[in-house]
Amino acid sequence: MSFAFAGVSNCMFDNYSDNELLLQRLCNNDLKAFEYLYRNSRNRLYVLALSILNDENAARDLVQDFFIDLWYFRIFETITTSLNAYLYQSVRNRAYNLKEKLRTHDRLKQGYLPQEQAMRYPLENEELGNIINRAIDQLPAMAGKVFRMQYIERLTHVEIAEKLGISKHTVSNHIARALKDLRATLKKNL
């Protein structure tokens, strides 16, 4: 005997373990489907990110940001492969991208002389500082602004995005462009 309750959706009793059904429900703005996906995927995606980044906080933030982007930007509407494969590949790619970004950040930090060496070579360091500042000034306006906020003011991508009213992805794009342009300009001048 089957009972139907007025005003109660059948999806309340659905099993979301079928990935095709889950994707369909996501496309229909089913928040319960998203909650199911989040609860059943976050731990294994966290372990994946952690294995690449070796940083618990960075891995946790990366997975959290991924799910926010997945829902907010409705990325799931463009998935053409299996849902699990997409989740795995996306988090894996984001983790490797973040790892490379952190390496680049470390290389930039190492490129500056420690304070005691700066005192020994003031003219060379002043000249180098001037070259770098001129190179930053030559960047497109927004790329230069975002670059300064990231590397001089030490703001995170989220903080920059909030201050400028742009997305984190746009911030990342500006940083990538700025670094590419700076490398080319500094290569010519050094």
C-alpha positions in Angstrom: 0.0 0.0 0.0 1.4 3.4 -1.0 0.6 6.7 0.6 0.9 10.1 -1.0 1.1 13.1 1.2 -0.3 16.4 -0.1 2.5 19.0 -0.6 5.3 16.5 0.0 7.6 15.9 -2.9 8.6 12.4 -3.8 12.3 13.6 -4.1 12.3 13.6 -0.3 12.4 9.9 -0.4 14.8 9.6 -3.4 18.1 7.8 -3.2 20.7 10.1 -4.7 23.3 7.4 -5.1 22.5 7.2 -8.9 24.9 9.9 -10.3 22.7 10.6 -13.3 19.7 11.2 -11.1 21.9 13.3 -8.8 23.1 15.5 -11.7 19.5 15.9 -12.9 18.4 17.0 -9.4 21.3 19.5 -9.1 20.2 21.0 -12.4 16.7 21.4 -11.0 18.2 23.4 -8.0 17.6 20.5 -5.6 19.5 21.7 -2.5 19.0 18.2 -0.8 20.9 16.7 -3.8 23.7 19.2 -3.3 23.8 18.4 0.4 24.0 14.7 -0.4 26.8 15.3 -2.9 28.7 17.4 -0.4 28.3 15.1 2.5 29.3 12.0 0.5 32.2 13.5 -1.5 33.9 16.0 0.7 36.0 13.6 2.8 37.5 11.7 -0.1 38.1 15.0 -2.0 39.8 16.4 1.1 42.1 13.4 1.3 43.0 13.9 -2.3 43.7 17.6 -1.9 45.7 16.8 1.3 47.8 14.2 -0.5 48.8 16.8 -3.0 49.2 19.9 -0.8 50.4 18.4 2.5 48.5 21.2 4.3 45.3 20.5 6.1 43.9 24.0 6.1 44.7 24.6 2.4 43.1 21.2 1.5 40.0 22.0 3.6 39.7 25.5 2.0 40.2 24.2 -1.5 37.5 21.6 -1.2 35.1 24.1 0.4 35.8 26.6 -2.3 35.3 23.9 -5.0 31.8 23.1 -3.7 30.9 26.8 -3.4 31.9 27.3 -7.0 30.1 24.2 -8.1 26.8 25.4 -6.7 27.2 29.2 -7.1 28.4 29.1 -10.7 26.3 26.0 -11.5 29.3 24.2 -12.9 27.4 20.9 -12.6 25.3 21.9 -15.6 28.4 21.6 -17.9 29.5 18.1 -16.7 29.6 15.7 -19.6 31.6 12.9 -17.9 30.8 10.9 -14.8 30.1 13.0 -11.8 32.6 11.2 -9.6 35.3 11.5 -12.3 34.6 15.2 -12.6 34.8 15.9 -8.9 38.1 14.0 -8.6 39.7 15.7 -11.6 38.5 19.2 -10.7 39.8 19.0 -7.1 43.0 17.3 -8.3 43.6 20.1 -10.8 42.8 22.8 -8.3 45.2 21.3 -5.8 48.1 21.1 -8.4 47.3 24.7 -9.5 47.4 25.9 -5.9 50.6 24.0 -5.2 52.3 25.6 -8.3 51.0 29.0 -7.2 52.5 28.5 -3.7 55.8 27.5 -5.3 55.8 30.6 -7.4 55.0 32.7 -4.4 58.0 31.1 -2.5 60.3 31.7 -5.4 59.3 35.3 -5.5 59.9 35.6 -1.8 63.3 34.0 -2.2 64.2 36.4 -5.0 64.4 39.3 -2.6 67.6 39.6 -0.6 67.4 39.2 3.2 67.6 42.5 5.2 71.2 42.2 6.2 72.3 41.7 2.6 70.1 44.6 1.5 72.1 46.8 3.9 75.4 45.6 2.3 74.3 46.4 -1.2 72.0 49.4 -1.0 72.6 50.8 -4.5 72.0 47.5 -6.2 68.9 46.8 -4.2 67.5 50.3 -4.8 68.1 49.9 -8.5 66.5 46.4 -8.5 63.5 47.9 -6.6 63.2 50.6 -9.1 63.2 48.2 -12.0 60.6 46.0 -10.4 58.4 49.0 -9.6 58.6 50.3 -13.2 57.7 46.8 -14.4 54.7 46.7 -12.1 53.7 50.2 -13.3 53.7 48.9 -16.9 51.1 46.3 -16.1 47.5 46.8 -17.2 45.8 48.9 -14.5 43.7 46.1 -12.9 46.5 43.5 -13.1 48.9 45.9 -11.4 46.4 46.8 -8.7 45.6 43.1 -8.0 49.3 42.2 -8.0 50.1 44.9 -5.5 47.2 43.9 -3.3 48.4 40.2 -3.3 52.1 40.7 -3.0 52.6 44.0 -1.3 49.5 44.3 0.9 49.5 40.5 1.4 45.7 40.1 0.8 44.1 36.8 -0.1 42.3 36.2 -3.3 39.0 36.3 -1.4 39.8 39.6 0.3 40.9 41.2 -3.1 37.7 39.9 -4.8 35.6 41.4 -2.0 37.4 44.8 -2.1 37.2 45.1 -5.9 33.8 43.4 -6.4 35.2 40.7 -8.7 35.3 36.9 -8.5 38.2 35.0 -7.1 38.7 33.5 -10.5 39.1 37.0 -12.0 41.7 37.8 -9.3 43.6 34.6 -10.2 43.5 35.6 -13.9 44.9 39.1 -13.1 47.7 37.6 -10.9 48.6 35.1 -13.6 48.7 37.8 -16.3 50.7 40.1 -14.0 53.3 37.4 -13.3 53.6 36.5 -16.9 54.1 40.1 -18.0 56.5 40.8 -15.1 58.6 37.8 -16.0 58.9 39.0 -19.6 59.6 42.6 -18.6 62.2 41.7 -16.0 63.9 39.2 -18.3 64.5 42.0 -20.8 65.8 44.5 -18.1 67.9 42.2 -16.0 
